[in-house]
Amino acid sequence: MSTATPVVRARWCDIGRIADLVAEALSPTALAAWLVPDAQRRTAVLAAVARIWTEHAMLFGDAFLLRDGTAATVWFHRYRPIPAPNRYADRLAAAAGPDEEHFLRLDAALADRRPAEAHNHLALLAAPGPAAARRAAAVLVGAQRWMDTLSLPTYAEAFTETDRDLFRRHGYADREAIAGPGDTTPPPMWRLSPLWAGRSGNGRWPARRITSRTRNGRASGWALR
């Protein structure tokens, strides 16, 4: 990979920074308001939950930062089943507190329509602050170059219309919308790798449902399983 790429692969020491970027970018959205109704707690809760999944991505995927650290993407390599993060139920309860059930409900809605075939999952994209559109495009393009070398299609959920427009401009196609909880509808999107020789991607995806359960019988995972 050329040293001219605008992104760098994240390291373990970058997890906190990425979680903060995700929380800052997501906090103003309607989805975040539903997930964490208390505005005073919202950013801290989102950062704590994002940290759990960013750590997990370092084991089962990749994360990338712009070289100046102002935007990030978090990915999972879904060519085989991915387990829940270690002690996920306990960690989510500690991170989300009274809002835990909202995260679990969102996860169930997203996992219901996630494609079963092998793909790279763009789980989180964050570019908060000034010049967000430019930085979001830069981190997406740079990270996608790395992902395309794996010769797999990419799946993403567009949590805002801004993200949806960005994905469309960079080769993602809309798929059947997911009926989300709390009047949220994150549209799923699909992009074929230029190196992928598989099927066209125009067929209907097989549904994948949550199979992992916590000890009290609830489904585990947030937006990523």
C-alpha positions in Angstrom: 0.0 0.0 0.0 1.4 3.4 -1.0 2.5 5.7 1.7 0.4 8.4 -0.1 -2.8 6.9 1.3 -4.7 9.4 3.5 -5.3 6.8 6.2 -3.3 4.7 8.6 -4.3 1.5 10.2 -5.3 2.0 13.7 -3.4 0.5 16.7 -4.7 -0.5 20.1 -3.6 2.9 21.5 -6.0 4.6 19.0 -9.2 2.9 20.4 -10.1 5.7 22.7 -9.7 8.3 20.0 -11.9 6.4 17.6 -14.6 5.8 20.2 -14.6 9.6 20.9 -14.9 10.4 17.2 -17.8 8.0 16.8 -19.6 9.4 19.9 -19.1 13.0 18.7 -20.4 12.2 15.2 -23.4 10.2 16.3 -24.5 12.3 19.2 -26.5 14.9 17.2 -28.5 12.3 15.3 -32.1 11.1 15.9 -30.8 7.6 16.4 -28.5 8.7 19.2 -31.4 10.6 20.9 -33.4 7.4 20.8 -30.5 5.2 22.0 -29.7 7.6 24.9 -32.6 10.0 25.6 -30.6 11.8 28.4 -28.6 14.4 26.4 -26.2 14.9 29.4 -25.3 11.2 29.3 -25.5 10.6 25.6 -21.9 11.3 24.4 -20.3 9.4 27.2 -22.5 6.3 26.7 -22.0 6.3 23.0 -18.2 6.5 23.5 -18.2 3.6 26.0 -20.3 1.4 23.7 -18.2 2.3 20.6 -15.1 1.5 22.5 -16.3 -2.1 23.1 -16.9 -2.6 19.4 -13.7 -0.8 18.3 -11.7 -3.1 20.5 -13.5 -6.1 19.0 -12.7 -4.8 15.5 -9.0 -4.9 16.3 -9.4 -8.6 16.7 -11.9 -9.5 14.0 -11.5 -6.7 11.5 -9.7 -3.4 11.0 -9.9 0.3 11.9 -8.5 3.2 10.1 -7.8 6.9 10.9 -7.0 9.8 8.8 -3.4 10.7 9.3 -4.3 13.7 11.4 -6.6 11.6 13.6 -9.8 13.6 12.7 -11.9 10.8 11.1 -12.1 7.1 11.4 -13.8 3.9 10.1 -14.3 0.6 11.9 -14.7 -2.6 9.9 -15.4 -6.3 10.5 -14.3 -9.1 8.2 -17.4 -11.2 7.9 -16.2 -14.2 5.9 -17.0 -16.4 8.9 -19.1 -16.0 12.1 -17.8 -13.5 14.6 -18.3 -14.1 18.3 -19.6 -11.4 20.6 -17.0 -9.4 22.5 -15.7 -10.9 25.6 -18.1 -10.4 28.5 -20.3 -8.3 26.2 -23.5 -8.5 28.3 -21.7 -7.2 31.4 -19.8 -4.6 29.5 -22.8 -3.2 27.7 -24.8 -3.1 30.9 -22.0 -1.1 32.6 -21.6 1.2 29.6 -25.2 1.9 28.7 -26.9 1.5 32.1 -30.7 2.1 31.8 -30.4 2.4 28.0 -29.0 -1.1 27.5 -32.2 -2.4 26.0 -32.2 0.3 23.3 -28.8 -0.9 22.1 -30.0 -4.5 22.1 -33.2 -3.6 20.1 -31.2 -1.8 17.5 -28.8 -4.7 17.2 -31.7 -7.1 16.6 -33.2 -4.9 13.9 -29.9 -4.6 12.0 -28.8 -8.2 12.4 -32.1 -9.4 10.9 -31.2 -8.1 7.5 -27.4 -8.4 7.5 -26.2 -10.4 4.4 -25.1 -14.0 5.1 -22.5 -14.1 2.3 -18.9 -13.2 3.0 -18.3 -9.5 3.0 -16.4 -6.7 4.8 -18.7 -4.7 7.1 -18.2 -1.0 7.4 -19.7 -0.8 10.9 -18.8 2.8 11.9 -17.7 5.9 10.1 -17.0 9.0 12.0 -15.9 12.5 10.8 -17.2 15.1 13.3 -16.5 18.8 13.3 -15.5 21.3 10.6 -15.1 20.1 7.0 -16.8 16.8 8.0 -17.9 16.0 4.4 -14.3 16.3 3.1 -12.8 14.2 5.9 -15.5 11.6 5.7 -14.9 11.1 2.0 -11.1 10.9 2.6 -11.3 8.3 5.3 -13.9 6.2 3.4 -11.8 6.2 0.2 -8.6 5.5 1.9 -10.0 2.6 4.0 -11.9 1.2 1.1 -8.7 0.8 -0.8 -7.4 -1.5 1.9 -10.7 -3.4 2.0 -10.8 -3.9 -1.7 -7.5 -5.8 -1.7 -9.4 -8.6 0.2 -11.7 -9.0 -2.9 -14.9 -9.0 -0.9 -18.0 -6.8 -1.3 -18.7 -4.2 1.4 -21.9 -3.9 3.5 -22.8 -0.7 5.4 -25.7 0.8 7.3 -26.2 4.5 6.6 -27.2 6.0 10.0 -27.7 9.5 8.5 -28.7 10.9 5.1 -25.3 12.5 4.9 -23.7 9.1 5.2 -26.1 7.6 2.6 -25.2 10.3 0.1 -21.5 9.8 0.7 -21.8 6.0 0.2 -23.8 6.5 -3.0 -21.1 8.8 -4.4 -18.5 6.1 -3.7 -20.1 3.1 -5.4 -22.6 1.8 -2.8 -26.1 0.8 -3.9 -29.2 1.0 -1.7 -30.8 -2.2 -0.6 -34.1 -2.9 1.1 -34.6 -0.6 4.1 -34.4 -2.0 7.6 -37.4 -1.1 9.8 -35.5 0.1 12.9 -36.7 0.8 16.4 -37.6 4.2 17.7 -38.6 5.4 14.2 -35.1 4.9 12.9 -34.5 3.4 9.5 -30.8 2.9 8.7 -30.7 1.9 5.0 -28.4 -1.0 4.2 -26.0 -0.5 1.3 -23.8 -2.8 -0.7 -20.6 -2.2 -2.7 -18.8 -4.7 -4.9 -15.0 -4.8 -4.8 -13.4 -4.1 -8.2 -11.4 -7.3 -7.5 -14.4 -9.5 -6.5 -15.4 -12.2 -9.0 -18.5 -13.4 -7.1 -22.1 -12.9 -8.0 -23.5 -9.6 -9.1 -25.0 -8.6 -5.8 -28.3 -7.9 -7.4 -30.1 -10.8 -5.8 -31.9 -10.8 -2.5 -29.7 -11.5 0.5 -30.4 -14.5 2.7 -31.5 -13.2 6.1 -29.2 -13.7 9.1 -30.7 -13.7 12.5 -29.1 -13.3 15.9 -28.2 -16.7 17.4 -26.0 -15.5 20.3 -27.8 -15.1 23.6 -26.9 -13.8 27.0 -27.4 -15.8 30.1 -30.8 -14.2 30.6 -31.9 -15.1 27.1 -31.6 -11.8 25.4 -29.8 -11.3 22.1 -26.3 -9.9 22.4 -24.5 -7.4 20.3 -25.0 -3.8 19.2 -25.3 -2.9 15.5 -22.5 -5.2 14.5 -23.6 -8.8 14.8 
